[in-house]
Amino acid sequence: MRDLGIGFVAYSPIGRGFLSGQIRSVDDLADDDFRKHHPRFQGDNFARNLELVDKVREIADEKGVTATQLALAWVLAQGDDVVPIPGTKRVAYLEENAAAAQVELTDKDLARLDEVAPQGAAVGDRYADMSSVRA
């Protein structure tokens, strides 16, 4: 994309809320929450992905930021042509997200994040097979 001068918008950069650290169990999701149908939020996938979240949160705690801010800062660190598009339901989350632009990540921070949560580390498909989900 860079070779063609095209920007990239990172959709769902907080992993559908997973990286917020607020979801510790599938029971934290409402009965009608669409994420209950997503493979990354089901069974063993949930537990393994939660381990990744905990590793990211550990780094965030060391830096004095939230895991959400760290995730967004990581996306912003990928280049000026890469921007996150996080969803939000509350002003407080919007402010938290915006503050991620002030988080400075060193090369060491980026390498550590790549080590604890390398590309492809998340377990489970990104989307559910929609033919099996009832409307």
N, C-alpha and C positions, 0 to 999 in steps of 0.2 A: 504494500500500500504506500509505503514511503517513497518507493521508486516512482510511483505515479502521482505523488503529491496529494494523496487522499488521507484525510484524518480518520481516526478510529474512535468510535464512541463505545466505551466499555459499559455494556448493559448488565445490570444487576451486580455491581462491583462488591456488594456486601453479601453476596451469596444468598439472596432472598432473605436477608436478615440473619442468616446463620452467624456471620462474622461479627454481629453486634454483641454476641455473648449473652443475649437475653434469652435465647432458646437453649435450655439445658436438657430438655426432654420433649418427646413428641407430645406429651400431655400439656406442654406450655402453649400449644397451638389450639385455637378454638376448633370445635367439631367441624365447622364449615370452612376451615382454612384450606385453601387450595394446595398449600405446601404438603399437606398430608398425603397427597397423591404423587408427589415428586420422589423419584427413586433415592435422591440424596438424603431425604428425610425419613427413610423407612429402614426398619430392622437394623442389621449389622452395619449398613451404610451409615446410618445416623451416628452410631457409636464411633466408628472410625473417623468420620468427618468431624465429630466433636473433639477428637484428639488433636486434629489439625488446628481447630479453632483455639483450643487451649494453648497450643504452642505459639500461635500468633498473639494471643492475649498476653502471654508471658512477656513477649518482646514489647508489646504496647505498654504494659505496666512499667517495665524498666525505663521506657522513654517518657513516662508520665502522660500518655495519651490513651484514648480508647482504642479498642481493636478496630472499630469502625473507622476512626481517623487514620489509623495505621494502614488499613486496607486501601482507603482512598488516596493516601499519600503515596503508597506504592504505585497505584495506577498513574498518578500525576508524575511520578518519577520516570515513567517509561518514555517520556518525550513530550514536546509541546504539541505534537499531533495526536496525542492520546488523551482523551478526557473521560472521566467517569460520569455516569448518569444515575445517581442513586435515587431511589424513591423515598418519600418520607410522608408521614401522616401528621407530624407534630412540629411546631415551631422549634422546640428544643432539639429535635433531631436535625432539622435544617441548619440550625446554628452549629451543632456538633459537626455536621458534614462540612460546612463552610470553613470551620477552623482547621480542617485537614490540610488546607492549602498552606498553612503556616508550619506544618510539621516538616522538619528537615531530616532527610534520610541520607546517611553516609553510604559510601560504597560498601562498608562493612555491614551496615544494617541491611542493605539490599541483598548482599550475599547470604546473610544469615536467614533472611526471609525465604530466599530461594532454596536454602538448605532444609529448613523445617517444613516448608510447604511448596515443593517444586511443582512445576507445571504438570498437570495431569494427576496430582496427588489426591484430589477429591474422588470419593468413591460413589459410583452410581451415575446413571445418565442425568443430564441436565434437565430433561423434560420427561414427563410421564407419557406413556403410550396413550394418546388421547382417545383411542378407540375403546379403552377400558375404563375411562372416567365418565361417570354420569353427570349430566348437566344439572 
